[in-house]
């Protein structure tokens, strides 16, 4: 889409009434599937052509942040500094107190119960929708964020490494996070793919 956007943008804006732009290439999506500034600009342009379009930027997950995320690189999110309380941390053993990370790709787990992360996600939705002039956002990846006693994709991290009942209360914690974000972003809609979580 990016390569031919200027050629087809008018047709796209007039042909579709509900638009979600996202792709897997590094030029279009950064972080953990977080829609890049390039695509946000494209969404804003489509909305200018057809104000009736419903547009929704995409983010793959709300419980993880890639090490290459611009907010990590700029240290807006920093496990030792700014917003350090947003990071999920080991509760036991030699790694106690250290942020929980996954590999392939290098990723930080974020504490979905923390006020820090709740406020960050409110800021993310507000900033993203403002940049794209969009109607809301799409948040994906919730259904497989926790698998049994393991957290995230198959790893050696177990429920014992996590805060008490963190995995057990996963659905409740995610719903609490989403409810909080929805209560703060006004008319902006939030959509996601998971039968166990609330949504617009």
C-alpha positions as CSV (number, residue, x, y, z in Angstrom):
1,X,0.0,0.0,0.0
2,X,2.8,2.5,0.9
3,X,4.4,2.3,-2.6
4,X,1.1,3.1,-4.4
5,X,-0.6,5.1,-1.7
6,X,-0.6,8.4,-3.6
7,X,-2.0,6.7,-6.7
8,X,-4.8,5.1,-4.9
9,X,-5.6,7.2,-1.8
10,X,-8.6,8.9,-3.3
11,X,-10.2,5.6,-4.4
12,X,-9.4,4.0,-1.1
13,X,-11.0,6.9,0.9
14,X,-14.2,6.8,-1.2
15,X,-14.4,3.0,-1.6
16,X,-14.1,2.0,2.0
17,X,-16.0,3.4,5.1
18,X,-14.0,1.4,7.7
19,X,-10.2,1.4,7.4
20,X,-7.5,-0.3,9.4
21,X,-4.0,0.2,7.9
22,X,-1.3,-2.1,9.2
23,X,1.4,-4.4,7.7
24,X,4.4,-6.4,8.7
25,X,7.2,-4.6,6.9
26,X,9.5,-2.4,9.0
27,X,8.5,0.6,6.9
28,X,4.9,0.5,8.0
29,X,4.9,-1.0,11.5
30,X,7.3,-0.5,14.4
31,X,7.5,-1.7,18.0
32,X,5.2,-4.7,18.6
33,X,3.0,-4.1,15.6
34,X,2.5,-0.5,16.7
35,X,1.4,1.5,13.7
36,X,4.2,3.8,12.4
37,X,4.1,7.5,11.9
38,X,4.1,6.8,8.1
39,X,0.8,4.9,8.3
40,X,-0.7,7.5,10.8
41,X,0.0,10.2,8.2
42,X,-1.7,8.1,5.5
43,X,-4.7,7.6,7.7
44,X,-5.0,11.3,8.4
45,X,-4.8,11.9,4.6
46,X,-7.6,9.4,3.9
47,X,-9.7,11.1,6.6
48,X,-9.1,14.5,4.9
49,X,-10.3,13.1,1.6
50,X,-13.4,11.5,3.1
51,X,-14.3,12.8,6.6
52,X,-16.9,10.0,6.9
53,X,-14.3,7.3,6.9
54,X,-13.9,5.3,10.1
55,X,-10.1,4.9,10.6
56,X,-8.3,2.8,13.3
57,X,-4.5,2.4,13.8
58,X,-3.3,-1.0,15.0
59,X,-1.2,-2.2,17.9
60,X,-0.4,-5.9,18.3
61,X,-0.5,-6.1,22.0
62,X,-1.0,-4.0,25.2
63,X,1.1,-6.3,27.5
64,X,4.5,-6.1,25.8
65,X,6.9,-3.5,24.3
66,X,9.6,-4.3,21.9
67,X,13.2,-3.2,22.7
68,X,13.2,-1.3,19.4
69,X,10.0,0.6,20.3
70,X,10.6,4.4,19.9
71,X,9.5,5.0,23.4
72,X,12.1,2.5,24.7
73,X,14.8,4.0,22.5
74,X,14.1,7.5,23.6
75,X,13.8,6.3,27.2
76,X,10.3,7.6,27.6
77,X,9.9,4.0,28.9
78,X,13.0,3.0,30.8
79,X,13.2,0.1,33.3
80,X,15.7,2.1,35.4
81,X,14.3,5.6,34.9
82,X,11.2,7.1,33.3
83,X,8.0,5.1,33.9
84,X,10.0,2.3,35.5
85,X,6.9,1.1,37.3
86,X,5.4,0.1,34.0
87,X,7.7,-2.9,33.7
88,X,6.8,-6.4,34.9
89,X,9.5,-7.8,37.2
90,X,10.7,-11.1,38.5
91,X,9.5,-11.8,42.0
92,X,12.1,-14.5,43.0
93,X,15.5,-16.0,42.4
94,X,18.7,-14.4,41.1
95,X,16.7,-12.2,38.7
96,X,14.4,-10.8,41.5
97,X,13.6,-7.2,40.7
98,X,14.8,-7.3,37.2
99,X,12.4,-6.6,34.3
100,X,11.0,-9.7,32.6
101,X,12.1,-9.9,29.0
102,X,11.4,-12.3,26.1
103,X,13.7,-13.1,23.2
104,X,13.2,-13.4,19.5
105,X,12.3,-10.6,19.2
106,X,13.7,-8.8,22.3
107,X,10.7,-7.7,24.2
108,X,9.8,-6.3,27.6
109,X,6.8,-7.5,29.5
110,X,4.7,-4.7,30.9
111,X,2.8,-4.8,34.2
112,X,-0.9,-4.5,33.1
113,X,-1.9,-3.9,36.7
114,X,0.3,-0.9,37.3
115,X,-1.1,2.6,37.3
116,X,2.0,3.6,35.3
117,X,1.1,1.3,32.4
118,X,-2.6,2.2,32.5
119,X,-1.7,5.9,32.2
120,X,0.8,5.1,29.4
121,X,-1.8,3.3,27.4
122,X,-4.2,6.2,27.8
123,X,-1.5,8.5,26.4
124,X,-0.8,6.0,23.6
125,X,-4.4,6.0,22.5
126,X,-4.8,9.8,22.7
127,X,-1.5,10.5,20.9
128,X,-2.1,7.9,18.2
129,X,-5.6,8.9,17.4
130,X,-4.6,12.6,17.3
131,X,-1.8,11.9,14.9
132,X,-4.0,9.9,12.6
133,X,-7.2,11.9,13.2
134,X,-8.7,8.5,13.7
135,X,-11.9,7.2,15.4
136,X,-10.0,4.9,17.8
137,X,-7.5,2.1,17.8
138,X,-7.4,-1.7,17.3
139,X,-5.5,-3.6,20.0
140,X,-4.7,-7.2,19.2
141,X,-2.9,-10.2,20.7
142,X,-4.9,-10.5,23.9
143,X,-6.1,-14.1,23.6
144,X,-2.6,-15.6,23.6
145,X,-0.8,-13.3,25.9
146,X,-0.9,-15.9,28.7
147,X,-0.8,-19.7,28.0
148,X,-1.4,-21.9,31.0
149,X,1.2,-21.1,33.6
150,X,3.5,-19.5,31.1
151,X,3.4,-15.9,30.2
152,X,3.6,-14.6,26.7
153,X,4.8,-17.0,24.0
154,X,6.4,-20.3,25.3
155,X,9.1,-19.3,27.7
156,X,10.7,-20.5,31.0
157,X,8.8,-17.9,32.9
158,X,6.3,-19.4,35.3
159,X,3.5,-18.1,37.5
160,X,5.9,-18.2,40.5
161,X,8.1,-15.6,38.8
162,X,5.2,-13.2,38.6
163,X,3.3,-11.1,41.2
164,X,0.8,-13.2,43.3
165,X,-2.1,-14.4,41.1
166,X,-0.9,-12.3,38.1
167,X,-1.5,-15.1,35.6
168,X,-4.6,-16.5,37.4
169,X,-6.3,-13.0,37.3
170,X,-5.1,-12.2,33.8
171,X,-8.5,-11.7,32.1
172,X,-9.7,-9.6,35.1
173,X,-6.5,-7.5,35.0
174,X,-6.7,-7.0,31.2
175,X,-10.4,-6.0,31.5
176,X,-9.5,-3.5,34.3
177,X,-6.8,-2.0,32.1
178,X,-9.1,-1.7,29.1
179,X,-12.0,-0.3,31.2
180,X,-9.6,2.4,32.6
181,X,-8.4,3.4,29.2
182,X,-11.9,3.5,27.8
183,X,-13.0,5.7,30.7
184,X,-10.3,8.3,29.8
185,X,-10.3,8.5,26.0
186,X,-13.8,9.9,25.6
187,X,-15.5,9.1,22.3
188,X,-12.5,7.2,20.9
189,X,-13.4,3.5,20.3
190,X,-11.2,0.6,21.2
191,X,-11.5,-2.7,19.3
192,X,-9.6,-6.0,19.9
193,X,-9.7,-9.7,19.1
194,X,-10.4,-11.7,22.2
195,X,-13.7,-13.3,23.3
196,X,-12.9,-13.0,27.0
197,X,-12.3,-9.2,27.1
198,X,-14.7,-6.2,26.8
199,X,-14.7,-3.9,23.8
200,X,-16.6,-1.5,21.7
